[in-house]
Amino acid sequence: MLTDRIGGSNGVTIMTASWQIGSKFGPRRRLVPVAVAVLLAAAGAGCSTLQRGITTGSAPAAPSDPRQASQFWGDRYRANPRDVEAAIGYAQALRGIGQRAQAVAVLEQASMHNAGNMAIAGAYGRALADVGKHEQALEVLNRAHTPDRPDWRILNAQGVVLDQLGRHQEAQNHYNSALRIMPDEPSVLSNLGLSYVLAKNLPEAETALKRAAAKGSSDPRVRGNLALVIGLQGRFAEAEEIARADLPPDQAAANVAYLREMISRQSAQGRGQQPKRGGIGGPAG
């Protein structure tokens, strides 16, 4: 992993890393070459679409606010724990307010009441991954589709879990299978790019993230990760130009300057030199 080279851990679910990447880097937050948050976000976006195909008929729409949604779906779920739509909606709302363990419990019960339901399996597998139960998540996700009827969203989610387990080549195989079903899907391309980052294959990471950015991805984190990968290859001016799409010029410049300094320090440590003291403490926020 690239984190072996730059080091540290911050307890992020998907992989140990000492920094996160986004459209804005918070004050004093270290940059690190694994944008793990994006892997989770992109996978979550894919899994949320598992609810499609479940019709609500004339039922009222759920509120958009996560807390109100948790009340809406919770009432409906408690009235009928066998209701697939209610279970998935309730679990998604619970995840939205940070109640991930409760979301797992809801979906575990729903899976018992609805054995063989692939929508439940997909949601349950994603919820398990959220709480770090990666092996179990992979087991459940394997039951969320079949070889003769593969679901690109499930393949995408399986890839994320495999990356969390450090099985990057297998993850990339799953992303590529998803892309054969849904060519140029930005969420899959983004995950594929970050998988290549984890595998220390920066040229392939750049190619995938460029495709994701070019195919209509509005998520600024995709561009932020593309800027990072380009910067890690020493093309700082190009990285800064990309970062400016989502950041004020001075902040983009500060982030790239910090990345340059961090790489320089790491190179000095690799050569056995004493790293410089002081200097840039972190990117502008």
BELPEMO-V549074 format. One record per residue. N is the residue number from 1. RES is the residue in one small letter. SS is DSSP state (2 for helix, 1 for strand, 0 for the rest). Layout:
N RES SS
N RES SS
This chain:
1 m 0
2 l 0
3 t 2
4 d 2
5 r 2
6 i 2
7 g 0
8 g 0
9 s 0
10 n 0
11 g 0
12 v 0
13 t 0
14 i 0
15 m 0
16 t 0
17 a 0
18 s 0
19 w 0
20 q 0
21 i 0
22 g 0
23 s 0
24 k 0
25 f 0
26 g 0
27 p 0
28 r 0
29 r 0
30 r 0
31 l 0
32 v 0
33 p 0
34 v 0
35 a 0
36 v 2
37 a 2
38 v 2
39 l 2
40 l 2
41 a 2
42 a 2
43 a 2
44 g 2
45 a 2
46 g 2
47 c 2
48 s 2
49 t 2
50 l 2
51 q 2
52 r 0
53 g 0
54 i 0
55 t 0
56 t 0
57 g 0
58 s 0
59 a 0
60 p 0
61 a 0
62 a 0
63 p 0
64 s 0
65 d 0
66 p 2
67 r 2
68 q 2
69 a 2
70 s 2
71 q 2
72 f 2
73 w 2
74 g 2
75 d 2
76 r 2
77 y 2
78 r 2
79 a 2
80 n 0
81 p 0
82 r 0
83 d 0
84 v 2
85 e 2
86 a 2
87 a 2
88 i 2
89 g 2
90 y 2
91 a 2
92 q 2
93 a 2
94 l 2
95 r 2
96 g 2
97 i 0
98 g 0
99 q 0
100 r 2
101 a 2
102 q 2
103 a 2
104 v 2
105 a 2
106 v 2
107 l 2
108 e 2
109 q 2
110 a 2
111 s 2
112 m 2
113 h 2
114 n 0
115 a 0
116 g 0
117 n 0
118 m 2
119 a 2
120 i 2
121 a 2
122 g 2
123 a 2
124 y 2
125 g 2
126 r 2
127 a 2
128 l 2
129 a 2
130 d 2
131 v 0
132 g 0
133 k 0
134 h 2
135 e 2
136 q 2
137 a 2
138 l 2
139 e 2
140 v 2
141 l 2
142 n 2
143 r 0
144 a 0
145 h 0
146 t 1
147 p 0
148 d 0
149 r 1
150 p 0
151 d 0
152 w 2
153 r 2
154 i 2
155 l 2
156 n 2
157 a 2
158 q 2
159 g 2
160 v 2
161 v 2
162 l 2
163 d 2
164 q 2
165 l 0
166 g 0
167 r 0
168 h 2
169 q 2
170 e 2
171 a 2
172 q 2
173 n 2
174 h 2
175 y 2
176 n 2
177 s 2
178 a 2
179 l 2
180 r 2
181 i 2
182 m 0
183 p 0
184 d 0
185 e 0
186 p 2
187 s 2
188 v 2
189 l 2
190 s 2
191 n 2
192 l 2
193 g 2
194 l 2
195 s 2
196 y 2
197 v 2
198 l 2
199 a 0
200 k 0
201 n 0
202 l 2
203 p 2
204 e 2
205 a 2
206 e 2
207 t 2
208 a 2
209 l 2
210 k 2
211 r 2
212 a 2
213 a 2
214 a 2
215 k 0
216 g 0
217 s 0
218 s 0
219 d 0
220 p 2
221 r 2
222 v 2
223 r 2
224 g 2
225 n 2
226 l 2
227 a 2
228 l 2
229 v 2
230 i 2
231 g 2
232 l 2
233 q 0
234 g 0
235 r 0
236 f 2
237 a 2
238 e 2
239 a 2
240 e 2
241 e 2
242 i 2
243 a 2
244 r 0
245 a 0
246 d 0
247 l 0
248 p 0
249 p 2
250 d 2
251 q 2
252 a 2
253 a 2
254 a 2
255 n 2
256 v 2
257 a 2
258 y 2
259 l 2
260 r 2
261 e 2
262 m 2
263 i 2
264 s 2
265 r 2
266 q 2
267 s 2
268 a 2
269 q 2
270 g 2
271 r 0
272 g 0
273 q 0
274 q 0
275 p 0
276 k 0
277 r 0
278 g 0
279 g 0
280 i 0
281 g 0
282 g 0
283 p 0
284 a 0
285 g 0
